[in-house]
Amino acid sequence: MMRHGARLTASLLLAVACAGCSHVNPHYDPTKPHHTRDGFRNNYLTGPIGGSFLRWQWERWRDGLPRPPANGYAFPFERPDIGWLKNNRSEPTATWIGHATVLLQVGGLNILTDPIFSERASPVSWAGPKRKTPPAMQVHELPRIDAVIISHNHYDHLDLPSLQALARQAGGPPLLLVPLGVGDWLREQGLANVQQLDWWQSHELNGTRLHCVPVQHWSARGLFDRFHTLWGGWVIESPTDGKTFRSFFTGDTGYSKDFADIHRRFGDFDFAMIPVGAYEPRWFMKNQHVNPEEAVQIHRDLRSRQSLGIHWGAFELTDEALDEPPGALEKALSQAGLDPQRFRVTPRGKTLELDQ
């Protein structure tokens, strides 16, 4: 009986191990260096993504991290002018809804980035990182969304309930623009209006061209699917007043030469949405999440006329206090000798007029 139990346990472990190594990348192209037979890889990564997860969790518990914000979780909030946003089809604007979710209005389109309106960034509703600050708007308050751009499939960036709610909006579902492989999964979930792109590929929508571009990160929805689907940032080129208005959405990223490559291909940017939170400890986060100093370098690499700091203030994902990034960004800008008005954090709900 014991021998049978041991054999059964060994068989189960072997099955689990095989589940982790049996994936074949259906989009594999041997001419593309970032493709692998079982998934994808970064362009410039020289070390591992992350490190010992158990060490990180032990150190967090030992040191009592993350510490709560100095003044609680009542972060600045500005009630958005919902009526004006619903009617706006001419003025380029950006409204930070929370975390990496931004309502971008450019080229007559309403574009939503990495929408998450759920209470948890998790596969289940009863566990996982819980939202500390509510989104500035709910799905039913949004103008009709023409396109959603998704950077990668982590739960705080690809939130299935939010996408399902958006698919029920009046006037029909938005177009979901996603990196390779993510579209396959979304179609399995019943979301059909999907276009998936490789790095440097683009899709045109009503005169606006949206390009998927490389950034340094990774993907996974479970224990055995790391790097199986692609990740990426997005360049949005929109016709505005007879010229091209160029926006950039980073998603999640570590710092790399990819940003210099992006500028080399597209030129200067009018607006960039760059993460400034979820960066400690550096030994664990450096290759996957930039800190404010590195965010400033991205701003400089892109030669962005104005940038918005995102990816902070909603979920306690890492070790820094949830209210630390704005002060750290201000310090980084001062050390770089840059105008703080050119790279700002804003209250949730504030609408930035991008043509100023």
SESELUM-497032 format. One record per residue (C-alpha): residue number from 1; residue in one letter; chain; z, x, y. Coordinates in nm, 2 decimals. Example, Ala and Ser with C-alpha at 12.3 -4.5 7.8 and 13.67 -1.06 7.14 Angstrom:
BEGIN
 nugu tivex fido     c3     c1     c2
    1     A    A   0.78   1.23  -0.45
    2     S    A   0.71   1.37  -0.11
//
This chain:
BEGIN
 nugu tivex fido     c3     c1     c2
    1     M    A   0.00   0.00   0.00
    2     M    A   0.08   0.28   0.24
    3     R    A  -0.24   0.46   0.15
    4     H    A  -0.43   0.14   0.21
    5     G    A  -0.26   0.10   0.55
    6     A    A  -0.34   0.46   0.64
    7     R    A  -0.70   0.41   0.55
    8     L    A  -0.72   0.09   0.75
    9     T    A  -0.57   0.26   1.05
   10     A    A  -0.81   0.55   1.02
   11     S    A  -1.10   0.31   1.00
   12     L    A  -0.99   0.12   1.31
   13     L    A  -0.95   0.45   1.50
   14     L    A  -1.30   0.56   1.39
   15     A    A  -1.45   0.23   1.50
   16     V    A  -1.29   0.27   1.84
   17     A    A  -1.41   0.63   1.87
   18     C    A  -1.76   0.52   1.77
   19     A    A  -1.76   0.24   2.03
   20     G    A  -1.71   0.51   2.29
   21     C    A  -2.00   0.72   2.18
   22     S    A  -2.27   0.47   2.06
   23     H    A  -2.41   0.37   2.40
   24     V    A  -2.77   0.45   2.47
   25     N    A  -2.89   0.44   2.83
   26     P    A  -3.18   0.18   2.83
   27     H    A  -3.30   0.32   3.17
   28     Y    A  -3.31   0.69   3.06
   29     D    A  -3.58   0.89   3.23
   30     P    A  -3.58   1.25   3.12
   31     T    A  -3.77   1.35   3.44
   32     K    A  -3.46   1.25   3.65
   33     P    A  -3.17   1.50   3.65
   34     H    A  -2.91   1.24   3.72
   35     H    A  -3.01   1.05   3.40
   36     T    A  -2.85   1.12   3.07
   37     R    A  -2.93   0.97   2.73
   38     D    A  -2.60   0.78   2.74
   39     G    A  -2.57   0.71   3.11
   40     F    A  -2.58   0.89   3.45
   41     R    A  -2.42   1.19   3.62
   42     N    A  -2.37   1.32   3.98
   43     N    A  -2.60   1.56   4.16
   44     Y    A  -2.35   1.82   4.28
   45     L    A  -2.02   1.77   4.09
   46     T    A  -1.88   2.11   3.97
   47     G    A  -1.55   1.98   3.81
   48     P    A  -1.42   1.68   3.63
   49     I    A  -1.37   1.34   3.79
   50     G    A  -1.00   1.29   3.82
   51     G    A  -0.77   1.48   3.58
   52     S    A  -0.47   1.39   3.37
   53     F    A  -0.41   1.02   3.44
   54     L    A  -0.07   1.04   3.26
   55     R    A   0.04   1.33   3.48
   56     W    A  -0.06   1.13   3.79
   57     Q    A   0.13   0.82   3.68
   58     W    A   0.43   1.03   3.59
   59     E    A   0.44   1.20   3.94
   60     R    A   0.40   0.86   4.11
   61     W    A   0.69   0.72   3.92
   62     R    A   0.90   1.04   3.98
   63     D    A   0.84   1.05   4.35
   64     G    A   0.85   0.67   4.42
   65     L    A   0.49   0.65   4.54
   66     P    A   0.32   0.49   4.71
   67     R    A   0.58   0.43   4.98
   68     P    A   0.55   0.10   5.17
   69     P    A   0.40   0.09   5.52
   70     A    A   0.64   0.18   5.80
   71     N    A   0.63  -0.17   5.95
   72     G    A   0.56  -0.38   5.64
   73     Y    A   0.23  -0.53   5.55
   74     A    A   0.16  -0.73   5.87
   75     F    A  -0.15  -0.52   5.96
   76     P    A  -0.36  -0.60   6.27
   77     F    A  -0.58  -0.90   6.23
   78     E    A  -0.83  -1.06   6.46
   79     R    A  -0.95  -1.41   6.39
   80     P    A  -1.33  -1.39   6.36
   81     D    A  -1.55  -1.63   6.56
   82     I    A  -1.68  -1.81   6.25
   83     G    A  -1.91  -2.05   6.44
   84     W    A  -2.07  -1.76   6.63
   85     L    A  -2.12  -1.56   6.31
   86     K    A  -2.28  -1.85   6.14
   87     N    A  -2.53  -1.90   6.42
   88     N    A  -2.60  -1.53   6.48
   89     R    A  -2.95  -1.41   6.37
   90     S    A  -3.03  -1.17   6.65
   91     E    A  -2.74  -0.95   6.74
   92     P    A  -2.66  -0.66   6.51
   93     T    A  -2.29  -0.68   6.42
   94     A    A  -2.04  -0.57   6.16
   95     T    A  -1.72  -0.77   6.07
   96     W    A  -1.47  -0.59   5.85
   97     I    A  -1.33  -0.85   5.61
   98     G    A  -1.11  -0.62   5.42
   99     H    A  -1.12  -0.32   5.17
  100     A    A  -1.49  -0.23   5.13
  101     T    A  -1.61  -0.58   5.22
  102     V    A  -1.81  -0.59   5.55
  103     L    A  -2.03  -0.87   5.68
  104     L    A  -2.33  -0.68   5.83
  105     Q    A  -2.57  -0.88   6.04
  106     V    A  -2.89  -0.68   6.10
  107     G    A  -3.26  -0.76   6.11
  108     G    A  -3.19  -1.14   6.11
  109     L    A  -3.01  -1.10   5.77
  110     N    A  -2.65  -1.16   5.66
  111     I    A  -2.56  -0.88   5.42
  112     L    A  -2.22  -0.85   5.24
  113     T    A  -2.10  -0.52   5.10
  114     D    A  -1.89  -0.50   4.78
  115     P    A  -1.73  -0.85   4.82
  116     I    A  -1.39  -0.90   4.68
  117     F    A  -1.19  -1.21   4.78
  118     S    A  -0.97  -1.22   4.47
  119     E    A  -0.59  -1.16   4.47
  120     R    A  -0.62  -0.88   4.22
  121     A    A  -0.87  -0.60   4.16
  122     S    A  -0.84  -0.64   3.79
  123     P    A  -1.01  -0.79   3.48
  124     V    A  -0.72  -1.04   3.46
  125     S    A  -0.55  -1.26   3.71
  126     W    A  -0.20  -1.18   3.61
  127     A    A  -0.19  -0.80   3.62
  128     G    A  -0.35  -0.51   3.80
  129     P    A  -0.35  -0.40   4.17
  130     K    A  -0.25  -0.70   4.39
  131     R    A  -0.39  -0.76   4.73
  132     K    A  -0.13  -0.68   5.01
  133     T    A  -0.33  -0.82   5.30
  134     P    A  -0.56  -1.13   5.28
  135     P    A  -0.93  -1.11   5.36
  136     A    A  -1.03  -1.19   5.71
  137     M    A  -1.25  -1.47   5.59
  138     Q    A  -1.29  -1.68   5.28
  139     V    A  -1.62  -1.73   5.10
  140     H    A  -1.66  -2.08   5.24
  141     E    A  -1.62  -1.96   5.59
  142     L    A  -1.90  -1.70   5.57
  143     P    A  -2.25  -1.76   5.71
  144     R    A  -2.51  -1.81   5.44
  145     I    A  -2.54  -1.46   5.28
  146     D    A  -2.89  -1.34   5.22
  147     A    A  -2.81  -1.03   5.03
  148     V    A  -2.51  -0.86   4.86
  149     I    A  -2.51  -0.49   4.81
  150     I    A  -2.29  -0.35   4.53
  151     S    A  -2.20   0.02   4.52
  152     H    A  -2.06   0.04   4.16
  153     N    A  -1.89  -0.16   3.90
  154     H    A  -1.52  -0.08   3.95
  155     Y    A  -1.31  -0.39   3.99
  156     D    A  -1.22  -0.35   4.35
  157     H    A  -1.60  -0.32   4.44
  158     L    A  -1.76  -0.56   4.18
  159     D    A  -1.55  -0.87   4.17
  160     L    A  -1.71  -1.13   3.94
  161     P    A  -1.53  -1.44   4.07
  162     S    A  -1.64  -1.35   4.43
  163     L    A  -2.00  -1.31   4.32
  164     Q    A  -1.98  -1.64   4.13
  165     A    A  -1.85  -1.82   4.44
  166     L    A  -2.12  -1.67   4.65
  167     A    A  -2.38  -1.79   4.40
  168     R    A  -2.26  -2.15   4.47
  169     Q    A  -2.32  -2.12   4.85
  170     A    A  -2.53  -2.39   5.02
  171     G    A  -2.90  -2.29   5.03
  172     G    A  -2.89  -2.10   4.70
  173     P    A  -2.74  -1.77   4.57
  174     P    A  -2.78  -1.45   4.76
  175     L    A  -2.99  -1.16   4.63
  176     L    A  -2.76  -0.91   4.45
  177     L    A  -2.88  -0.56   4.50
  178     V    A  -2.71  -0.32   4.25
  179     P    A  -2.75   0.03   4.09
  180     L    A  -2.92   0.06   3.76
  181     G    A  -2.74  -0.10   3.46
  182     V    A  -2.52  -0.31   3.68
  183     G    A  -2.79  -0.58   3.70
  184     D    A  -2.81  -0.60   3.32
  185     W    A  -2.44  -0.68   3.31
  186     L    A  -2.46  -0.93   3.59
  187     R    A  -2.74  -1.12   3.42
  188     E    A  -2.52  -1.14   3.11
  189     Q    A  -2.26  -1.31   3.32
  190     G    A  -2.51  -1.58   3.43
  191     L    A  -2.61  -1.43   3.77
  192     A    A  -2.99  -1.43   3.77
  193     N    A  -3.09  -1.34   4.13
  194     V    A  -3.04  -0.96   4.08
  195     Q    A  -3.25  -0.66   4.17
  196     Q    A  -3.13  -0.32   4.03
  197     L    A  -3.24   0.01   4.17
  198     D    A  -3.23   0.38   4.08
  199     W    A  -3.14   0.64   4.34
  200     W    A  -3.41   0.67   4.61
  201     Q    A  -3.56   0.33   4.51
  202     S    A  -3.58   0.05   4.77
  203     H    A  -3.63  -0.32   4.80
  204     E    A  -3.76  -0.51   5.10
  205     L    A  -3.62  -0.84   5.22
  206     N    A  -3.77  -1.02   5.52
  207     G    A  -3.87  -0.69   5.68
  208     T    A  -3.55  -0.51   5.61
  209     R    A  -3.57  -0.22   5.36
  210     L    A  -3.26  -0.15   5.15
  211     H    A  -3.24   0.19   4.97
  212     C    A  -3.00   0.29   4.69
  213     V    A  -2.90   0.65   4.75
  214     P    A  -2.68   0.91   4.56
  215     V    A  -2.31   0.95   4.63
  216     Q    A  -2.05   1.13   4.42
  217     H    A  -1.85   0.88   4.21
  218     W    A  -1.85   0.72   3.86
  219     S    A  -1.86   0.39   3.69
  220     A    A  -1.66   0.19   3.43
  221     R    A  -1.53  -0.16   3.35
  222     G    A  -1.35  -0.06   3.03
  223     L    A  -1.21   0.23   2.83
  224     F    A  -1.53   0.34   2.68
  225     D    A  -1.81   0.29   2.93
  226     R    A  -1.76   0.58   3.18
  227     F    A  -2.09   0.67   3.35
  228     H    A  -2.28   0.41   3.15
  229     T    A  -2.41   0.24   3.47
  230     L    A  -2.52   0.40   3.80
  231     W    A  -2.33   0.40   4.13
  232     G    A  -2.46   0.46   4.48
  233     G    A  -2.45   0.41   4.85
  234     W    A  -2.70   0.20   5.05
  235     V    A  -2.92   0.27   5.34
  236     I    A  -3.03  -0.04   5.53
  237     E    A  -3.33  -0.01   5.76
  238     S    A  -3.38  -0.32   5.98
  239     P    A  -3.63  -0.40   6.25
  240     T    A  -3.44  -0.46   6.58
  241     D    A  -3.59  -0.48   6.93
  242     G    A  -3.91  -0.31   6.82
  243     K    A  -3.73  -0.01   6.65
  244     T    A  -3.56   0.06   6.32
  245     F    A  -3.18   0.01   6.31
  246     R    A  -3.05   0.23   6.04
  247     S    A  -2.71   0.15   5.87
  248     F    A  -2.53   0.32   5.58
  249     F    A  -2.28   0.18   5.33
  250     T    A  -2.10   0.45   5.13
  251     G    A  -1.91   0.25   4.87
  252     D    A  -1.67   0.50   4.70
  253     T    A  -1.74   0.87   4.71
  254     G    A  -1.62   1.22   4.69
  255     Y    A  -1.76   1.46   4.95
  256     S    A  -2.09   1.63   4.84
  257     K    A  -2.42   1.76   4.97
  258     D    A  -2.57   1.42   4.90
  259     F    A  -2.50   1.32   5.26
  260     A    A  -2.70   1.61   5.40
  261     D    A  -2.98   1.50   5.16
  262     I    A  -2.97   1.15   5.29
  263     H    A  -2.99   1.26   5.65
  264     R    A  -3.27   1.49   5.56
  265     R    A  -3.47   1.20   5.42
  266     F    A  -3.38   0.92   5.67
  267     G    A  -3.28   1.09   5.99
  268     D    A  -2.99   0.99   6.23
  269     F    A  -2.80   0.67   6.16
  270     D    A  -2.70   0.40   6.41
  271     F    A  -2.40   0.27   6.20
  272     A    A  -2.21   0.39   5.89
  273     M    A  -1.94   0.22   5.69
  274     I    A  -1.73   0.51   5.54
  275     P    A  -1.41   0.50   5.33
  276     V    A  -1.10   0.65   5.48
  277     G    A  -0.83   0.54   5.23
  278     A    A  -0.74   0.59   4.86
  279     Y    A  -0.73   0.97   4.87
  280     E    A  -0.39   1.10   4.74
  281     P    A  -0.31   1.31   4.54
  282     R    A  -0.60   1.54   4.62
  283     W    A  -0.58   1.72   4.28
  284     F    A  -0.67   1.39   4.12
  285     M    A  -0.88   1.21   4.38
  286     K    A  -1.08   1.48   4.56
  287     N    A  -1.40   1.45   4.35
  288     Q    A  -1.41   1.07   4.36
  289     H    A  -1.25   0.96   4.70
  290     V    A  -1.29   1.13   5.04
  291     N    A  -0.99   1.18   5.27
  292     P    A  -1.02   1.12   5.64
  293     E    A  -1.12   1.48   5.71
  294     E    A  -1.41   1.45   5.46
  295     A    A  -1.50   1.11   5.60
  296     V    A  -1.54   1.27   5.94
  297     Q    A  -1.77   1.52   5.78
  298     I    A  -1.98   1.24   5.63
  299     H    A  -2.00   1.09   5.98
  300     R    A  -2.13   1.43   6.11
  301     D    A  -2.37   1.48   5.82
  302     L    A  -2.53   1.15   5.89
  303     R    A  -2.53   1.20   6.26
  304     S    A  -2.40   0.84   6.29
  305     R    A  -2.39   0.70   6.64
  306     Q    A  -2.09   0.49   6.54
  307     S    A  -1.89   0.45   6.22
  308     L    A  -1.64   0.21   6.08
  309     G    A  -1.35   0.32   5.85
  310     I    A  -1.32   0.10   5.55
  311     H    A  -1.15   0.10   5.20
  312     W    A  -0.79   0.09   5.32
  313     G    A  -0.52  -0.17   5.40
  314     A    A  -0.58  -0.41   5.11
  315     F    A  -0.49  -0.26   4.77
  316     E    A  -0.23   0.02   4.69
  317     L    A  -0.46   0.22   4.46
  318     T    A  -0.34   0.57   4.53
  319     D    A  -0.03   0.76   4.66
  320     E    A  -0.07   0.75   5.04
  321     A    A   0.10   0.47   5.23
  322     L    A  -0.13   0.18   5.29
  323     D    A  -0.10   0.23   5.67
  324     E    A  -0.16   0.60   5.67
  325     P    A  -0.54   0.63   5.69
  326     P    A  -0.59   0.52   6.06
  327     G    A  -0.35   0.78   6.19
  328     A    A  -0.50   1.05   5.96
  329     L    A  -0.85   0.96   6.08
  330     E    A  -0.74   0.99   6.44
  331     K    A  -0.60   1.33   6.37
  332     A    A  -0.91   1.44   6.19
  333     L    A  -1.14   1.33   6.47
  334     S    A  -0.92   1.52   6.72
  335     Q    A  -0.93   1.83   6.51
  336     A    A  -1.31   1.80   6.49
  337     G    A  -1.34   1.74   6.87
  338     L    A  -1.51   1.41   6.82
  339     D    A  -1.49   1.09   7.03
  340     P    A  -1.26   0.85   6.85
  341     Q    A  -1.47   0.56   6.98
  342     R    A  -1.75   0.68   6.76
  343     F    A  -1.56   0.65   6.44
  344     R    A  -1.30   0.37   6.44
  345     V    A  -1.08   0.15   6.23
  346     T    A  -1.05  -0.21   6.34
  347     P    A  -0.83  -0.50   6.27
  348     R    A  -0.95  -0.72   5.98
  349     G    A  -1.18  -0.98   6.12
  350     K    A  -1.29  -0.79   6.43
  351     T    A  -1.67  -0.81   6.50
  352     L    A  -1.83  -0.49   6.63
  353     E    A  -2.14  -0.53   6.84
  354     L    A  -2.36  -0.25   6.71
  355     D    A  -2.62  -0.23   6.98
  356     Q    A  -2.37  -0.10   7.24
//
